[in-house]
Amino acid sequence: MKILKNHIFLILCFFAFLIYLASKFSLPLPNWVYFYVNDLLCMPIVLGLSLAILRFIKKTESIYVPLGIILLMTAYYAFYFEWLMPQLHTRYTGDLIDVFLYFFGAILFFFFQKKLF
């Protein structure tokens, strides 16, 4: 469970949580923070949690998420949140920049997972 104690992982979660709270309380932040930062942080946080759960289940710290799984999970998130949900709820909007940020965050996770976790 060293992932959940990793300072980088905790900082990413902290920033995502702060942005969420700021939006709930309508605090003034630049629009790009509200619209894009959490999209960039989403996949590293989700993949980090997934890796922590997998390691807990398998009881080993030597497992890493392969690139194919990372890309598949990211494609699922992009499809779900940027195409499907905007079709079903007016609260959601599809944005290609968000898709790019999901994949950029996922690729960063792939390259840094072995160094950080």
BALUMRO-885314 format. One record per residue (C-alpha): residue number from 1; x, z, y negated. Coordinates in steps of 0.001 Angstrom, whole numbers, plus 500000, padded with zeros to 6 digits. Layout:
<atoms>
@resi: NUM; X: X; Z: Z; Y: Y
...
</atoms>
This chain:
<atoms>
@resi: 1; X: 500000; Z: 500000; Y: 500000
@resi: 2; X: 502933; Z: 499567; Y: 497689
@resi: 3; X: 501118; Z: 496648; Y: 496024
@resi: 4; X: 498498; Z: 498991; Y: 494586
@resi: 5; X: 501278; Z: 501172; Y: 493144
@resi: 6; X: 503326; Z: 498282; Y: 491766
@resi: 7; X: 503697; Z: 498559; Y: 487995
@resi: 8; X: 503176; Z: 494812; Y: 487411
@resi: 9; X: 499955; Z: 494824; Y: 489444
@resi: 10; X: 498713; Z: 497928; Y: 487641
@resi: 11; X: 499487; Z: 496395; Y: 484228
@resi: 12; X: 497539; Z: 493224; Y: 485122
@resi: 13; X: 494551; Z: 495320; Y: 486211
@resi: 14; X: 494822; Z: 497482; Y: 483095
@resi: 15; X: 494770; Z: 494469; Y: 480748
@resi: 16; X: 491849; Z: 492886; Y: 482612
@resi: 17; X: 489948; Z: 496173; Y: 482377
@resi: 18; X: 490727; Z: 496538; Y: 478655
@resi: 19; X: 489441; Z: 493043; Y: 477926
@resi: 20; X: 486312; Z: 493766; Y: 479946
@resi: 21; X: 485704; Z: 496988; Y: 477987
@resi: 22; X: 486377; Z: 495233; Y: 474682
@resi: 23; X: 483744; Z: 492625; Y: 475498
@resi: 24; X: 481213; Z: 495283; Y: 476556
@resi: 25; X: 481695; Z: 497190; Y: 473299
@resi: 26; X: 481954; Z: 494012; Y: 471173
@resi: 27; X: 485398; Z: 494906; Y: 469884
@resi: 28; X: 487061; Z: 492217; Y: 467786
@resi: 29; X: 489645; Z: 490269; Y: 469748
@resi: 30; X: 490669; Z: 486648; Y: 469354
@resi: 31; X: 488375; Z: 484264; Y: 471215
@resi: 32; X: 491215; Z: 483008; Y: 473410
@resi: 33; X: 491657; Z: 486548; Y: 474766
@resi: 34; X: 487980; Z: 486816; Y: 475679
@resi: 35; X: 487744; Z: 483301; Y: 477079
@resi: 36; X: 491038; Z: 482805; Y: 478901
@resi: 37; X: 493227; Z: 485834; Y: 479613
@resi: 38; X: 491077; Z: 487270; Y: 482404
@resi: 39; X: 490901; Z: 483817; Y: 484022
@resi: 40; X: 494689; Z: 483814; Y: 484146
@resi: 41; X: 494780; Z: 487360; Y: 485554
@resi: 42; X: 491969; Z: 486805; Y: 488063
@resi: 43; X: 493834; Z: 485204; Y: 490953
@resi: 44; X: 496951; Z: 487419; Y: 490845
@resi: 45; X: 494675; Z: 490479; Y: 490958
@resi: 46; X: 492381; Z: 489105; Y: 493688
@resi: 47; X: 495274; Z: 487815; Y: 495773
@resi: 48; X: 497206; Z: 491057; Y: 495301
@resi: 49; X: 494209; Z: 493079; Y: 496487
@resi: 50; X: 493704; Z: 490688; Y: 499403
@resi: 51; X: 497348; Z: 491053; Y: 500399
@resi: 52; X: 497118; Z: 494852; Y: 500181
@resi: 53; X: 494031; Z: 494879; Y: 502420
@resi: 54; X: 495643; Z: 492490; Y: 504902
@resi: 55; X: 498767; Z: 494624; Y: 505071
@resi: 56; X: 496650; Z: 497751; Y: 505557
@resi: 57; X: 494710; Z: 496155; Y: 508413
@resi: 58; X: 497805; Z: 494713; Y: 510088
@resi: 59; X: 499861; Z: 497846; Y: 509354
@resi: 60; X: 502905; Z: 495921; Y: 508164
@resi: 61; X: 504541; Z: 495277; Y: 504797
@resi: 62; X: 506129; Z: 491985; Y: 505869
@resi: 63; X: 503033; Z: 489772; Y: 505531
@resi: 64; X: 502715; Z: 487407; Y: 502570
@resi: 65; X: 499927; Z: 485056; Y: 501556
@resi: 66; X: 500805; Z: 481448; Y: 502437
@resi: 67; X: 500389; Z: 478723; Y: 499819
@resi: 68; X: 497530; Z: 477043; Y: 501698
@resi: 69; X: 495438; Z: 480219; Y: 501676
@resi: 70; X: 496249; Z: 480810; Y: 498007
@resi: 71; X: 495119; Z: 477292; Y: 497077
@resi: 72; X: 491990; Z: 477568; Y: 499232
@resi: 73; X: 490961; Z: 480901; Y: 497688
@resi: 74; X: 491646; Z: 479573; Y: 494208
@resi: 75; X: 489631; Z: 476412; Y: 494853
@resi: 76; X: 486762; Z: 478606; Y: 496062
@resi: 77; X: 486877; Z: 480749; Y: 492908
@resi: 78; X: 487071; Z: 477659; Y: 490698
@resi: 79; X: 484122; Z: 476030; Y: 492488
@resi: 80; X: 482026; Z: 479194; Y: 492489
@resi: 81; X: 482618; Z: 480383; Y: 488935
@resi: 82; X: 483140; Z: 477075; Y: 487134
@resi: 83; X: 480677; Z: 474780; Y: 488885
@resi: 84; X: 478095; Z: 476655; Y: 490979
@resi: 85; X: 477358; Z: 479680; Y: 488766
@resi: 86; X: 476878; Z: 477600; Y: 485585
@resi: 87; X: 474250; Z: 475615; Y: 487527
@resi: 88; X: 472403; Z: 478804; Y: 488497
@resi: 89; X: 472748; Z: 481083; Y: 485457
@resi: 90; X: 472911; Z: 480357; Y: 481743
@resi: 91; X: 475351; Z: 483261; Y: 481293
@resi: 92; X: 478102; Z: 481194; Y: 482959
@resi: 93; X: 479768; Z: 478089; Y: 481566
@resi: 94; X: 482045; Z: 475688; Y: 483383
@resi: 95; X: 485414; Z: 475060; Y: 481770
@resi: 96; X: 488315; Z: 472968; Y: 483077
@resi: 97; X: 490780; Z: 475177; Y: 481208
@resi: 98; X: 489541; Z: 478100; Y: 483302
@resi: 99; X: 490182; Z: 476104; Y: 486484
@resi: 100; X: 493712; Z: 475358; Y: 485300
@resi: 101; X: 494265; Z: 479063; Y: 484521
@resi: 102; X: 493003; Z: 480118; Y: 487970
@resi: 103; X: 495495; Z: 477765; Y: 489615
@resi: 104; X: 498315; Z: 478696; Y: 487231
@resi: 105; X: 497796; Z: 482397; Y: 487981
@resi: 106; X: 497661; Z: 481642; Y: 491715
@resi: 107; X: 500921; Z: 479672; Y: 491620
@resi: 108; X: 502583; Z: 482485; Y: 489682
@resi: 109; X: 501380; Z: 484904; Y: 492354
@resi: 110; X: 502812; Z: 482666; Y: 495084
@resi: 111; X: 506254; Z: 482507; Y: 493498
@resi: 112; X: 506452; Z: 486191; Y: 492626
@resi: 113; X: 504718; Z: 487878; Y: 495570
@resi: 114; X: 507899; Z: 488265; Y: 497612
@resi: 115; X: 509888; Z: 489547; Y: 494640
@resi: 116; X: 507229; Z: 491982; Y: 493411
@resi: 117; X: 505547; Z: 493163; Y: 496574
</atoms>
